[in-house]
Amino acid sequence: MAFLETRAPRRQERMDDFDQAEGAALAGAFDGLDWANRWLGGYASVQAALRPLVKRRRGMIRKGPAHRGRSGPLHLLDVGAGGGDLAARLVRWADGQGAPMEVTALDANPHAVRHARAALDRRLPAYLRARVRVEEGDALALPFAGDQFDAATARLVMHHFDAPAATDLLREMDRVSARGLVVSDLHRHAAAYLGVKALAKLRPGASAMFAHDAPLSVRRGYRRPELRALADRAGLPDAQIRWRWAFRWVVSTVAGRTLQV
């Protein structure tokens, strides 16, 4: 498909229009994204990239608090957190792995922030809900100090930005994360485009916003050489770029930096 040879950054997703992205329309879109991430590898791609960090922290916890002061919970920033679904998944997963995690979920849309807080109240038991904080903020000017978090994640966020802004996103995530970043996003590919377009039509109850935005998200996605160039411009020559099912690229600096800790 010739139109997939270049990105479509000028076509706006409805989710990027905060006047549209609210209420039932936003809730329906988040429901579609949660479904897609469960069945098409979005959650799994982030967890796989974070696994070295979680495994190492679990080992430190087992050695006790005297182990260089690094036996407390992991602190993670989730950028563009949307409905808070990834944050919920991560705190459950990390708790089950024996490496408790505290997540700050950040989104620029105030409607998304309110939705995420309410959704997390429903989805998580009290002891895990206490480990997730939801805040409003700009992904390109993160309101946090340098190295404030162990790691930073962004899932299905980068394709919303053109190349200069995507570079700024990587720089900001790197600035606030001491142990590395994980970015998981869509591979601009014909099979991904046709597949998600079909799924958006066939899935019972798919929202109009999800049906519109999902194929466009693929058209706005980056390919491996483009991601490599973004990482290099952001000063991240150590970034690993790996393909994950289904049609996801994962940019991560976690594995290499975890080994250096």
C-alpha positions as CSV (number, residue, x, y, z in Angstrom):
1,M,0.0,0.0,0.0
2,A,1.7,3.1,-1.3
3,F,0.0,5.4,1.2
4,L,1.8,3.6,4.1
5,E,5.2,4.4,2.7
6,T,5.0,7.8,4.6
7,R,3.4,8.7,7.8
8,A,0.0,10.6,7.9
9,P,0.9,13.1,10.8
10,R,-1.5,15.8,9.6
11,R,-4.6,13.6,9.9
12,Q,-6.0,14.1,13.5
13,E,-7.3,11.3,15.6
14,R,-10.5,12.1,17.4
15,M,-8.9,11.2,20.7
16,D,-6.5,14.2,20.2
17,D,-9.5,16.6,20.2
18,F,-10.2,17.0,23.9
19,D,-13.6,18.5,23.0
20,Q,-14.6,15.2,21.5
21,A,-12.6,12.9,23.7
22,E,-14.8,13.0,26.8
23,G,-17.7,11.2,28.4
24,A,-19.2,8.1,26.7
25,A,-17.2,8.6,23.5
26,L,-13.9,8.5,25.4
27,A,-15.0,5.6,27.6
28,G,-15.8,3.6,24.5
29,A,-12.5,4.3,22.9
30,F,-10.6,3.3,26.1
31,D,-12.6,0.1,26.2
32,G,-11.6,-0.7,22.6
33,L,-7.9,0.1,23.4
34,D,-8.0,-2.2,26.5
35,W,-9.4,-5.0,24.3
36,A,-6.8,-4.5,21.6
37,N,-3.9,-4.3,24.1
38,R,-5.0,-7.5,25.8
39,W,-5.4,-9.5,22.7
40,L,-2.8,-7.9,20.4
41,G,0.2,-7.7,22.6
42,G,0.3,-4.2,23.9
43,Y,0.4,-5.0,27.6
44,A,2.7,-8.0,27.0
45,S,5.2,-5.9,25.0
46,V,5.7,-3.4,27.9
47,Q,5.9,-6.1,30.5
48,A,8.5,-8.0,28.5
49,A,10.7,-4.9,28.3
50,L,10.3,-4.1,32.0
51,R,11.0,-7.7,33.1
52,P,14.8,-7.3,33.7
53,L,14.1,-4.4,36.0
54,V,11.4,-6.2,37.9
55,K,13.5,-9.3,38.2
56,R,16.5,-7.4,39.5
57,R,14.4,-5.5,42.1
58,R,12.8,-8.7,43.3
59,G,16.3,-10.1,43.9
60,M,17.3,-6.9,45.9
61,I,14.1,-7.2,48.0
62,R,15.0,-10.8,48.8
63,K,18.4,-9.7,50.0
64,G,16.9,-7.2,52.4
65,P,16.8,-3.5,53.0
66,A,20.5,-3.3,53.6
67,H,21.2,-4.0,49.9
68,R,22.3,-0.5,48.9
69,G,19.0,1.0,49.7
70,R,17.3,-0.3,46.6
71,S,14.9,-2.8,48.1
72,G,11.8,-0.6,48.1
73,P,9.1,-0.5,45.5
74,L,9.9,0.4,41.9
75,H,8.7,3.9,40.8
76,L,7.3,4.1,37.3
77,L,5.9,6.9,35.2
78,D,3.3,6.0,32.6
79,V,3.1,8.8,30.0
80,G,-0.1,9.2,28.1
81,A,-1.8,6.9,30.5
82,G,-5.3,7.2,29.0
83,G,-7.8,5.2,30.9
84,G,-5.2,3.9,33.4
85,D,-5.4,0.3,32.1
86,L,-1.7,-0.1,31.7
87,A,-1.0,1.2,35.2
88,A,-3.5,-1.2,36.6
89,R,-1.9,-4.1,34.7
90,L,1.6,-3.2,35.8
91,V,0.9,-2.9,39.5
92,R,-0.9,-6.2,39.5
93,W,1.8,-7.9,37.6
94,A,4.7,-6.5,39.6
95,D,3.0,-7.4,42.9
96,G,2.6,-11.0,41.6
97,Q,6.3,-11.0,40.7
98,G,7.3,-10.0,44.2
99,A,8.6,-6.6,43.2
100,P,5.9,-4.0,44.3
101,M,5.6,-1.0,41.9
102,E,4.2,2.5,42.4
103,V,2.9,4.1,39.2
104,T,2.3,7.8,38.3
105,A,-0.1,7.8,35.4
106,L,0.1,11.0,33.4
107,D,-2.2,12.3,30.7
108,A,-2.8,15.7,29.1
109,N,-6.5,15.2,28.8
110,P,-8.4,16.2,32.0
111,H,-11.3,14.0,30.9
112,A,-9.0,11.1,30.7
113,V,-7.6,11.8,34.1
114,R,-11.0,11.8,35.7
115,H,-12.0,8.6,33.8
116,A,-8.7,6.9,34.9
117,R,-9.2,7.7,38.5
118,A,-12.7,6.3,38.5
119,A,-11.8,3.2,36.5
120,L,-8.9,2.4,38.8
121,D,-11.1,2.8,41.9
122,R,-13.3,0.1,40.4
123,R,-10.6,-2.2,39.0
124,L,-8.1,-2.4,41.8
125,P,-8.2,-3.6,45.4
126,A,-7.5,-0.8,47.9
127,Y,-3.9,-1.9,48.5
128,L,-3.0,-1.8,44.8
129,R,-5.1,1.4,44.1
130,A,-3.0,3.2,46.7
131,R,0.1,2.5,44.5
132,V,-1.3,4.4,41.4
133,R,-1.5,8.2,41.3
134,V,-3.1,9.8,38.3
135,E,-2.0,13.3,37.3
136,E,-2.6,15.8,34.4
137,G,0.5,16.9,32.6
138,D,2.3,17.5,29.3
139,A,4.3,14.6,27.9
140,L,6.7,17.0,26.2
141,A,7.4,18.9,29.4
142,L,7.2,16.4,32.1
143,P,6.5,18.1,35.5
144,F,9.1,15.9,37.3
145,A,12.7,16.1,38.4
146,G,15.5,14.3,36.7
147,D,15.8,10.6,37.6
148,Q,12.6,10.9,39.7
149,F,11.5,7.4,38.5
150,D,13.1,4.1,38.0
151,A,11.6,3.8,34.5
152,A,9.1,5.6,32.2
153,T,6.7,3.9,29.8
154,A,4.6,5.2,26.9
155,R,2.2,2.9,25.1
156,L,0.5,4.0,21.9
157,V,1.6,7.6,22.5
158,M,4.5,8.2,20.1
159,H,2.5,8.0,16.9
160,H,0.5,11.0,18.1
161,F,3.6,13.2,17.6
162,D,5.6,14.3,14.5
163,A,9.3,13.5,14.5
164,P,10.6,16.6,16.4
165,A,8.0,16.2,19.1
166,A,8.6,12.4,19.3
167,T,12.3,13.2,19.8
168,D,11.4,15.5,22.6
169,L,9.2,12.8,24.2
170,L,12.1,10.4,24.3
171,R,14.4,13.0,25.8
172,E,11.9,13.9,28.5
173,M,11.2,10.3,29.3
174,D,15.0,9.6,29.5
175,R,15.5,12.7,31.7
176,V,13.1,11.5,34.4
177,S,13.9,7.8,34.4
178,A,17.0,6.5,36.2
179,R,16.9,2.9,34.8
180,G,15.5,3.5,31.4
181,L,12.4,3.9,29.2
182,V,10.0,1.7,27.3
183,V,8.0,3.0,24.3
184,S,5.6,0.5,22.7
185,D,3.8,1.7,19.5
186,L,2.3,0.6,16.2
187,H,4.3,-0.7,13.2
188,R,3.1,1.1,10.0
189,H,2.4,-2.0,8.0
190,A,-0.3,-3.0,5.5
191,A,-1.2,-6.1,7.5
192,A,-1.6,-4.1,10.6
193,Y,-3.7,-1.5,8.8
194,L,-6.0,-4.0,7.2
195,G,-6.2,-6.1,10.4
196,V,-7.1,-3.3,12.8
197,K,-9.6,-1.9,10.3
198,A,-11.4,-5.2,10.1
199,L,-11.3,-5.7,13.8
200,A,-12.7,-2.3,14.5
201,K,-15.7,-3.1,12.2
202,L,-16.3,-6.7,13.4
203,R,-15.8,-6.2,17.1
204,P,-19.2,-6.1,18.8
205,G,-19.9,-2.7,20.4
206,A,-16.8,-1.0,19.0
207,S,-17.1,2.8,19.5
208,A,-17.1,5.2,16.6
209,M,-14.0,6.9,18.0
210,F,-12.1,3.6,18.2
211,A,-13.2,2.6,14.7
212,H,-12.0,5.9,13.3
213,D,-8.8,6.2,15.3
214,A,-7.4,2.7,15.1
215,P,-6.6,2.5,11.4
216,L,-5.4,6.1,11.4
217,S,-3.1,5.2,14.3
218,V,-1.4,2.6,12.1
219,R,-1.0,5.2,9.4
220,R,0.7,7.5,11.8
221,G,3.0,4.9,13.2
222,Y,6.8,4.7,12.8
223,R,9.0,2.1,11.1
224,R,12.2,0.8,12.5
225,P,14.6,3.1,10.6
226,E,12.5,6.1,11.6
227,L,12.6,5.0,15.3
228,R,16.3,4.5,15.1
229,A,16.7,8.0,13.9
230,L,14.5,9.4,16.6
231,A,16.4,7.5,19.3
232,D,19.7,8.7,18.0
233,R,18.5,12.3,17.8
234,A,17.3,12.0,21.4
235,G,20.7,10.9,22.5
236,L,19.8,7.3,23.1
237,P,22.4,5.2,21.1
238,D,21.9,2.4,23.6
239,A,18.2,2.0,22.8
240,Q,17.1,-1.4,21.6
241,I,14.3,-1.6,19.0
242,R,12.5,-4.9,18.8
243,W,9.4,-6.1,17.0
244,R,6.7,-7.7,19.0
245,W,3.4,-9.4,18.0
246,A,1.1,-8.0,16.9
247,F,2.8,-5.3,14.8
248,R,4.4,-3.4,17.6
249,W,7.8,-1.8,17.8
250,V,9.3,-1.5,21.3
251,V,12.0,1.1,22.0
252,S,13.7,0.4,25.3
253,T,16.8,1.3,27.3
254,V,15.9,-0.7,30.3
255,A,17.8,-4.0,29.7
256,G,21.2,-2.4,29.2
257,R,20.9,0.1,32.1
258,T,19.6,-2.6,34.5
259,L,22.7,-4.6,33.9
260,Q,24.8,-1.5,34.9
261,V,23.0,-1.0,38.2
